[in-house]
Amino acid sequence: MKPEIAVIRIKNLRLRTYIGIKEDEIQNKQDVTINTVIHYCANKARNSDNMDDALNYRTITKKIIALVENNRFSLLENLTSQVLSIASEHDWVDFAKVEIDKPHALRFADSVSLELCYQKQSIQ
């Protein structure tokens, strides 16, 4: 039987953190919007209805919130990388993608965003 891939999407997680290198960014929290996609094999969860057989998106989200709200970041790249590490840390995760938007980072743009992906290496 072909394994079923579950896709978890955490959409528009709105948080506030210190992000940036300008003095006002260092002194004041700013809004960020986080979108996360996580792929994992859900065969166990599909067939058992037991939470221990599923990837717990609430636990992942709580870790992301704690990271973002309790730290300071100079670069969007570093913040995105750390969130991606949380999203991909479970052994079951085959693929993860994180995009973080920094609204109003540029004068005439709605936001600036950065996206990073993780792909589990296949063993041959």
C-alpha positions as CSV (number, residue, x, y, z in Angstrom):
1,M,0.0,0.0,0.0
2,K,1.3,3.4,-1.0
3,P,1.9,5.7,2.1
4,E,-0.5,8.6,2.4
5,I,1.1,11.9,2.8
6,A,-0.6,14.4,5.1
7,V,-0.1,18.1,4.5
8,I,-0.4,20.3,7.6
9,R,-0.8,24.0,6.8
10,I,-0.5,26.6,9.6
11,K,-1.8,29.7,7.9
12,N,-1.2,33.3,8.8
13,L,0.1,32.9,12.3
14,R,0.4,36.5,13.4
15,L,3.0,37.3,16.0
16,R,5.1,40.2,17.2
17,T,8.9,40.1,17.7
18,Y,12.0,42.2,17.5
19,I,13.2,41.9,13.9
20,G,15.5,44.1,12.0
21,I,18.7,46.2,12.1
22,K,17.4,49.8,12.3
23,E,17.3,51.4,15.7
24,D,13.5,51.6,15.7
25,E,13.3,47.9,14.8
26,I,15.6,47.0,17.6
27,Q,13.6,49.0,20.1
28,N,10.0,48.1,19.0
29,K,8.3,44.8,18.3
30,Q,6.9,44.4,14.8
31,D,4.3,42.2,13.3
32,V,5.3,39.1,11.4
33,T,3.0,36.6,9.6
34,I,4.1,33.0,9.4
35,N,2.9,30.3,7.0
36,T,4.1,26.8,7.5
37,V,3.6,23.6,5.4
38,I,4.6,20.2,6.7
39,H,4.4,16.9,4.9
40,Y,4.4,13.6,6.7
41,C,3.3,10.0,6.3
42,A,-0.1,9.8,8.1
43,N,-0.8,6.0,7.7
44,K,-0.7,5.4,11.4
45,A,-3.1,8.3,12.3
46,R,-5.5,7.4,9.4
47,N,-5.9,3.9,10.7
48,S,-5.9,4.4,14.5
49,D,-7.5,7.8,15.4
50,N,-4.9,8.0,18.2
51,M,-3.1,11.3,18.8
52,D,0.2,9.5,19.5
53,D,0.1,8.4,15.8
54,A,-0.2,11.9,14.4
55,L,2.0,14.9,14.1
56,N,0.8,17.4,16.7
57,Y,0.4,20.8,15.0
58,R,-0.5,22.4,18.3
59,T,2.8,21.5,19.8
60,I,4.7,22.7,16.7
61,T,2.8,26.0,16.8
62,K,3.5,26.6,20.5
63,K,7.2,26.1,19.9
64,I,7.1,28.6,17.0
65,I,5.2,31.1,19.2
66,A,7.7,30.8,22.0
67,L,10.7,31.1,19.7
68,V,9.4,34.2,17.9
69,E,8.0,36.1,20.9
70,N,10.9,35.4,23.3
71,N,13.8,36.3,21.0
72,R,15.4,39.1,18.9
73,F,16.4,38.7,15.3
74,S,18.4,40.9,13.0
75,L,17.7,39.0,9.8
76,L,14.5,37.5,8.4
77,E,16.7,34.7,7.1
78,N,17.7,33.7,10.6
79,L,14.2,33.8,11.9
80,T,12.9,31.8,9.0
81,S,15.6,29.2,9.4
82,Q,14.9,28.8,13.1
83,V,11.1,28.4,12.5
84,L,11.9,25.8,9.7
85,S,14.0,23.9,12.2
86,I,11.0,23.6,14.5
87,A,8.7,22.6,11.6
88,S,11.0,19.9,10.4
89,E,12.4,18.5,13.6
90,H,10.2,15.5,14.0
91,D,11.5,12.3,12.3
92,W,8.2,11.8,10.4
93,V,8.6,15.0,8.5
94,D,9.5,14.5,4.9
95,F,9.2,18.1,3.7
96,A,8.6,21.5,5.3
97,K,8.3,25.0,4.0
98,V,8.2,28.2,6.0
99,E,7.4,31.7,4.7
100,I,7.6,34.7,7.0
101,D,6.2,38.1,6.0
102,K,7.4,41.3,7.5
103,P,4.5,43.8,6.8
104,H,5.4,47.4,5.8
105,A,9.2,46.6,5.6
106,L,9.3,48.6,2.4
107,R,7.6,51.9,1.8
108,F,5.5,51.0,-1.2
109,A,5.1,47.3,-0.6
110,D,2.6,45.4,1.5
111,S,5.3,43.2,2.9
112,V,8.7,41.5,2.4
113,S,8.8,37.8,2.8
114,L,11.3,35.0,2.9
115,E,10.7,31.4,2.3
116,L,12.9,28.4,3.1
117,C,12.3,24.7,2.6
118,Y,13.5,21.4,4.1
119,Q,13.5,18.1,2.2
120,K,14.5,14.9,4.0
121,Q,17.4,13.1,2.3
122,S,16.4,9.7,1.0
123,I,18.6,6.8,2.1
124,Q,19.9,4.7,-0.8
